[in-house]
Amino acid sequence: MNRLQLKSPASAASLAPVIPRSEAGSFYSSHDAEVSAQSWFAPLHYESNYGYPLLVWLHGGGDSEHQLRRIMPHISLRNYVAVAPRGTLEVPRHSGRGTGFSYVQNPDHVSQAHDRVRFAIDEAQRRFNIRPDRIFLAGYECGGTMAFRIAVREPFEFAGVISLCGAFPAQGAPLANLNSLRQLPLFVASCRQGQSYPPHQVCDDLRLFHSAGMSITLREYPGEDGLSPSMLADVDRWIMEQITSPEAIPDLSPPRQTGVG
């Protein structure tokens, strides 16, 4: 199965305060401060009068916010605005050349990551027309686990959570908001020969999700750890299902009159 190359491209140009129509379908980077180090994607044929879903992407370990450039062509170039904040800890790249970043699973770094996600969402809503009820949080490996950690803190902030090869957190009371979490759709992907999220851990998490009454879609892909085009295409399909499901469409019909007139 084809795997996406994890080599980071060169940095993109700085993000302008407003995205002109002519520049839609492009990637941007912002490095004004550590908390605002982000990559952005403006969809093709961006329409300012349309409220877009927002995809917030948390990259894998040893990578950076520029991973967004490599995943969006396989998810969709039209359906979403997307933003990727930088991880909270500088680490060596997988290639051994240069440095990347990671999401560390301890309370201080979870708080930092939460702040960066919140900042990214606020910036997205300032720069683009974003539907506040269509914000999806996604991540790969340690970024997927961090996506879980952030979402369990504020489950009503997100329309869904996507973890690709990232385990559900075992520490930090992740089910403290269980009643709210039952309303949060989850998409979980794993690889059959994966090491970062091995099959036995997937089974343990699946039993936990079912016993907790959580809404979970699980997909397993052949091969070792990695982001494949089919996995990312399934992310797009799953998000579209959440958006177009009857439960996600507000009832705008007038209320029926009841009682004796």
ABEGO torsion letter per residue (X at the ends): XBBBBABBBBBBBBBBABBBAAABGBBBBBAABAAABBBBBBBBGBBAABBBBBBBBBBBBGBBAAAAAAAAAAABAAABBBBBBBBABBBBBAAGBEBBBBBBBBAAAAAAAAAAAAAAAAAAAAABBBBAAABBBBBBEAAAAAAAAAAAABAAABAEBBBBGBBBBABGGAAAAAAAAAABBBBBBBBAABAABBAAAAAAAAAAAAAAGBBBBBBBBBEBBEBBAAAAAAAAAAAAAAAABAAABBBABBBBBBEBX
